[in-house]
Amino acid sequence: NISENNYRKIIYDAQIYVHNNFRQPITLQSVAGHFFANVYYFSTKFKEYTGVPFKKYLINLRLADAKQQLITTNKSVAQIAKDCGFNDVSNFIRTFQTTESISPLQFRKKHEPQ
């Protein structure tokens, strides 16, 4: 059985792992498996220590990267979606719009230098 302190370290290490790999097709199951952790317990502890469920944590990282790329590059929305780990552009646009209340292209236009 893993102690509470060990689980805290596992979640911390998992956060680093997710930050380094969020552009890849990772899942809760794959990250828990990477750390040899029970997926259900890992999920519970991840939310307890980070304040958000794993999937939301991953999406937030991907969206933050996408926003940065929308502002700083001329890449297409489809390319940014792919670069940020979204498996399809429609899902990316829907997720972006739901979270930001604005489309990726509107976000880019809003942040263009005047």
N, C-alpha and C positions, 0 to 999 in steps of 0.2 A: 504494500500500500504506500502511496506517495504522500509524504508529509505536506502540510500547508505551505511551509517555506519553500519546499522543492517545487510545488505547483506554482507558486508565485514566480519563481525563477523560470519555469517552463513557459508560462504565459509571457513573461518579459522577453525571453528568447524567441517565442513565437511571433511577437510583435516585430522584432528585428527581422525575422525570417520573412514575414509578410511584407514589410517595407522593402526588402531586397528583391522580392519575387512577385509583387502584385501585378506586374505586366504579363506574367505567365498564367496559364489556366489552373490556378490553385483553388481548392475548396476547403471547407471546414474539415472534411474527412481526410484530405491529403495532408493538411498541416498537422492535425491530431496524429495521424499515422507517422509523420516525420519525427514527432517527438514521443512515439510509442505510448500515446495516451488514449484512454477510452474517449471516443468521440462525444458522447453525451456529457460526461463529466468535464471534459475539456471545454465544451460549449458553455456550460454553466459557469465554470471558473473564468473563462475568457470574458464573459459579460460582467461577472462580478468584479474583476480587476480593471477592466478597461471602461466600463460604464455603457458599452454598446455591444449588441450581438455581433458575432464574427462577420456575418455577411454584410451588415451595415458598415462595419469597420473597413472591410475590403472595398466596398463601393465608395466610401468617403475618400479613401486613398486614391482610387482610380479617378474619381471626379476632380479631386484637387490637382492631380497631374494633368488631366484633360483641360481644366481651366487655365493652367499655366501655359500649356501648349497653344490653346486658342488665342491667348494674348500675345505670346512671344514668337509664334511661327506662322507660316502661311500654309501649313499642311491642311489637307482636306479633312472634313469632319470624319469621314470614313477611315482615313489613315490614323487620325488621333484616337478614334475609338479602338482600332486594332492595337495601336501602340500602348494604350492604357489597359489592355487586358479584357476589353469587352469582346464577346464572341460574335456579336453582330451589331451593325450600325443602328438598326431600328431600336434594339434594346438600349443601346447607349443614349440615343436621342430621347427616348421615353423616360429613362432613368434621370437624365440630365434635366429634362423639363419638369419632371415631378419634384425633384430636389431643389432646383434653382428658380422655378416658376418662369423660365425663359428658355428658348431653344439655344443650342450651342452657337448657331450663327448669329442670333440676336445678342448673345453674350459677347461674342467676338466684336460685333459692330459697336456695342455699348462701350467697349474698352479700347477702341481704336484711338490712337493719339489724335488730338484735335488740330 
